């Protein structure tokens, strides 16, 4: 998170800042008032806020919704425990400071960690950089993702809940159920994927930490070097399969998602941004892999996930204005195009 992405606290997220300052004064020995609060831009399951105090800044996160099967307090404690474990393992995470499950402080449980200054990029095309700089930043992203995946699951403090293979089977089943509940139009490619995916889950049972939404926007880079100094947006983190996480990371090469940017149509040689094969090679170097087996399955899985999420937006959409109606058309078209792309990857698979 970068300071340039700050706004005043939005009305529906406001809380008693004086009460929070009093709480921090009691629980952080080196906290110094006065306290001022701003909010980071962008949607998130855990809204994020910048806390300014003399000589020191913090990031506060609270949850809008609890994790499945958990209370809000349990979700915050789980998030905080993960961040503490990652920081202790030497991964780029701001120093976790405290977790508060007392709703009376700001109206919801929250956790606090040190703010890590740096550069934050929302556009994956990295405008304003030269080719060498772009390449170096993507290399750093691949290295950081490999470091996360190389961490032993037991070191994260997260519940294992089965293996990487179990994760894939659970996710495919859940996504199929979610799509069927939200389907509005017949889409042949989606119907084929509903049958193909559960029958072709790879048996290479590799288990690792998954970030769940790892992309350039999730990273804070050093102020002048192509080096990741912090990873944020850990709301979807769990123990799962590293190649599913890698495929989710590679979606900008494959699809244009509204509001998230895309690498489709760019000149990889001129821009310096690695094409997908070169990016995968970098990931393999840092994760000590020789190959990525069944890559088309993982891509199809990630694309199917995008299509299911887009279909949910279509199902819940309310076209009460011309702009809303146009947005629903965009998402409806996205479901079809992404489903077709996923099926084109795997439809001729004989396995």
LODRENGU-391697 format. One line per field, with one value per residue (C-alpha): y negated, x negated, z; residue in one letter; residue number from 1. Coordinates in steps of 0.1 Angstrom, whole numbers. Example, Ala and Ser with C-alpha at 12.3 -4.5 7.8 and 13.67 -1.06 7.14 Angstrom:
BEGIN
yy: c(45:11) .
xx: c(-123:-137) .
zz: c(78:71) .
res: c(A:S) .
n: c(1:2) .
// end
This chain:
BEGIN
yy: c(0:-34:-68:-81:-58:-75:-92:-105:-77:-68:-76:-39:-30:-59:-51:-69:-79:-92:-58:-41:-64:-57:-20:-22:-43:-15:14:0:-12:-35:-49:-87:-109:-128:-102:-109:-84:-80:-52:-33:-32:0:27:53:79:61:23:8:-25:-45:-56:-86:-93:-113:-95:-63:-51:-20:-1:10:36:47:71:65:102:131:161:190:210:183:154:119:121:155:142:113:135:160:132:117:151:157:123:128:162:148:119:143:164:133:127:91:82:51:59:71:51:63:78:65:85:60:45:15:-1:-8:12:43:65:53:59:34:37:12:-7:1:-28:-22:-22:-7:1:5:8:40:23:2:-31:-55:-27:-16:20:30:16:34:67:64:56:87:108:95:105:140:144:132:156:185:175:177:211:224:217:249:250:258:226:205:214:219:250:275:288:315:314:294:321:318:281:284:309:288:256:272:286:253:233:256:253:215:213:234:213:181:193:171:181:213:211:243:238:235:266:285:272:283:319:317:300:325:354:340:327:335:360:342:336:305:284:249:215:197:160:163:130:124:97:66:45:67:56:27:21:4:-34:-31:6:34:52:62:48:58:81:72:83:116:120:152:169:206:238:250:257:235:239:228:197:192:195:169:147:151:139:105:123:142:119:83:80:46:24:48:40:65:75:85:70:55:59:80:74:36:32:54:72:109:130:157:184:162:153:190:197:171:186:220:207:193:223:249:264:279:279:270:301:298:260:259:274:247:220:234:236:199:188:208:190:156:167:179:146:126:147:139:102:107:126:100:71:45:26:-4:-30:-30:-27:3:20:15:29:60:65:63:89:111:110:117:149:162:151:165:198:202:195:220:247:239:247:281:292:314:330:367:375) .
xx: c(0:-14:-6:4:35:49:83:103:121:153:185:195:161:157:150:141:105:101:112:87:59:67:66:33:18:26:14:-15:-43:-59:-27:-25:5:20:35:48:65:68:82:65:83:96:121:110:126:104:107:73:64:33:27:3:-14:-45:-75:-56:-28:-7:17:50:72:107:130:162:171:157:140:163:169:153:165:152:129:115:109:89:69:62:51:28:13:4:-12:-32:-44:-53:-72:-91:-100:-117:-91:-83:-55:-52:-60:-27:-19:14:48:79:111:130:158:161:129:138:169:152:122:89:52:23:-11:-39:-35:-61:-68:-75:-60:-26:-16:20:13:-5:-20:-42:-40:-69:-95:-120:-122:-149:-131:-98:-116:-133:-100:-83:-114:-110:-73:-81:-108:-85:-57:-82:-94:-59:-53:-87:-76:-66:-28:-35:-54:-23:-1:28:50:39:74:59:34:30:49:77:77:82:110:128:124:136:166:174:170:192:219:215:218:249:266:259:262:285:278:267:230:217:181:191:212:182:159:183:178:141:125:135:125:90:77:39:27:-6:2:-19:-9:-19:-7:15:19:51:49:12:7:-14:11:6:-30:-49:-83:-114:-114:-142:-150:-131:-127:-95:-94:-58:-30:5:42:39:77:78:47:49:30:36:17:-11:-4:32:18:-6:22:43:12:9:44:33:16:48:78:89:109:126:107:77:57:43:11:30:19:-14:-47:-67:-101:-97:-81:-105:-76:-82:-57:-40:-66:-95:-77:-70:-107:-116:-92:-107:-142:-133:-111:-137:-112:-123:-88:-52:-31:5:2:33:54:43:49:83:90:80:100:130:127:128:159:177:170:181:213:220:218:242:267:266:266:293:294:313:291:275:240:251:267:235:214:236:231:194:194:218:195:165:181:185:150:132:151:143:106:105:122:98:69:82:109:85:69:70:60) .
zz: c(0:-10:5:-29:-27:4:7:36:55:37:56:59:74:99:135:167:162:197:212:189:200:236:230:212:239:264:242:221:245:219:205:205:199:181:157:123:100:62:41:13:-20:-36:-27:-2:21:47:44:51:69:74:109:113:146:153:138:129:106:109:87:103:87:96:79:61:62:82:66:60:92:113:134:126:156:146:110:123:146:118:95:121:130:94:90:121:108:74:90:113:83:67:40:30:55:77:114:129:161:176:169:187:189:210:188:211:199:163:158:144:152:135:134:131:114:106:74:48:24:-12:-48:-56:-92:-104:-141:-150:-181:-158:-178:-173:-170:-196:-208:-184:-154:-163:-168:-134:-116:-131:-122:-86:-86:-98:-71:-43:-53:-54:-19:-6:-21:-8:28:46:52:89:92:83:113:89:91:65:57:34:6:-26:-44:-18:-24:-62:-58:-32:-53:-86:-68:-51:-83:-102:-76:-75:-113:-114:-88:-107:-143:-164:-200:-217:-225:-242:-232:-195:-197:-212:-184:-157:-169:-179:-149:-121:-144:-151:-117:-118:-93:-86:-50:-41:-11:-3:10:-15:-15:-36:-55:-61:-87:-92:-74:-42:-40:-26:-42:-29:-35:-61:-66:-84:-51:-32:3:12:1:12:5:23:27:5:18:27:23:-13:-45:-57:-94:-89:-73:-101:-127:-109:-109:-147:-155:-169:-197:-205:-199:-194:-162:-157:-133:-130:-162:-187:-206:-237:-269:-257:-274:-248:-265:-268:-234:-215:-198:-200:-220:-200:-209:-198:-166:-159:-165:-139:-114:-120:-114:-80:-69:-81:-105:-138:-155:-148:-156:-166:-170:-193:-165:-140:-166:-173:-136:-131:-161:-150:-116:-133:-153:-122:-104:-134:-137:-100:-108:-137:-115:-87:-111:-112:-145:-132:-150:-185:-169:-148:-178:-198:-170:-169:-206:-202:-175:-194:-224:-201:-189:-225:-237:-207:-209:-245:-239:-211:-232:-262:-238:-227:-251:-272:-241:-244:-208) .
res: c(X:X:X:X:X:X:X:X:X:X:X:X:X:X:X:X:X:X:X:X:X:X:X:X:X:X:X:X:X:X:X:X:X:X:X:X:X:X:X:X:X:X:X:X:X:X:X:X:X:X:X:X:X:X:X:X:X:X:X:X:X:X:X:X:X:X:X:X:X:X:X:X:X:X:X:X:X:X:X:X:X:X:X:X:X:X:X:X:X:X:X:X:X:X:X:X:X:X:X:X:X:X:X:X:X:X:X:X:X:X:X:X:X:X:X:X:X:X:X:X:X:X:X:X:X:X:X:X:X:X:X:X:X:X:X:X:X:X:X:X:X:X:X:X:X:X:X:X:X:X:X:X:X:X:X:X:X:X:X:X:X:X:X:X:X:X:X:X:X:X:X:X:X:X:X:X:X:X:X:X:X:X:X:X:X:X:X:X:X:X:X:X:X:X:X:X:X:X:X:X:X:X:X:X:X:X:X:X:X:X:X:X:X:X:X:X:X:X:X:X:X:X:X:X:X:X:X:X:X:X:X:X:X:X:X:X:X:X:X:X:X:X:X:X:X:X:X:X:X:X:X:X:X:X:X:X:X:X:X:X:X:X:X:X:X:X:X:X:X:X:X:X:X:X:X:X:X:X:X:X:X:X:X:X:X:X:X:X:X:X:X:X:X:X:X:X:X:X:X:X:X:X:X:X:X:X:X:X:X:X:X:X:X:X:X:X:X:X:X:X:X:X:X:X:X:X:X:X:X:X:X:X:X:X:X:X:X:X:X:X:X:X:X:X:X:X:X:X:X:X:X) .
n: c(1:2:3:4:5:6:7:8:9:10:11:12:13:14:15:16:17:18:19:20:21:22:23:24:25:26:27:28:29:30:31:32:33:34:35:36:37:38:39:40:41:42:43:44:45:46:47:48:49:50:51:52:53:54:55:56:57:58:59:60:61:62:63:64:65:66:67:68:69:70:71:72:73:74:75:76:77:78:79:80:81:82:83:84:85:86:87:88:89:90:91:92:93:94:95:96:97:98:99:100:101:102:103:104:105:106:107:108:109:110:111:112:113:114:115:116:117:118:119:120:121:122:123:124:125:126:127:128:129:130:131:132:133:134:135:136:137:138:139:140:141:142:143:144:145:146:147:148:149:150:151:152:153:154:155:156:157:158:159:160:161:162:163:164:165:166:167:168:169:170:171:172:173:174:175:176:177:178:179:180:181:182:183:184:185:186:187:188:189:190:191:192:193:194:195:196:197:198:199:200:201:202:203:204:205:206:207:208:209:210:211:212:213:214:215:216:217:218:219:220:221:222:223:224:225:226:227:228:229:230:231:232:233:234:235:236:237:238:239:240:241:242:243:244:245:246:247:248:249:250:251:252:253:254:255:256:257:258:259:260:261:262:263:264:265:266:267:268:269:270:271:272:273:274:275:276:277:278:279:280:281:282:283:284:285:286:287:288:289:290:291:292:293:294:295:296:297:298:299:300:301:302:303:304:305:306:307:308:309:310:311:312:313:314:315:316:317:318:319:320:321:322:323:324:325:326:327:328:329:330:331:332:333:334:335:336:337:338:339:340:341:342:343:344:345:346:347:348:349:350:351) .
// end
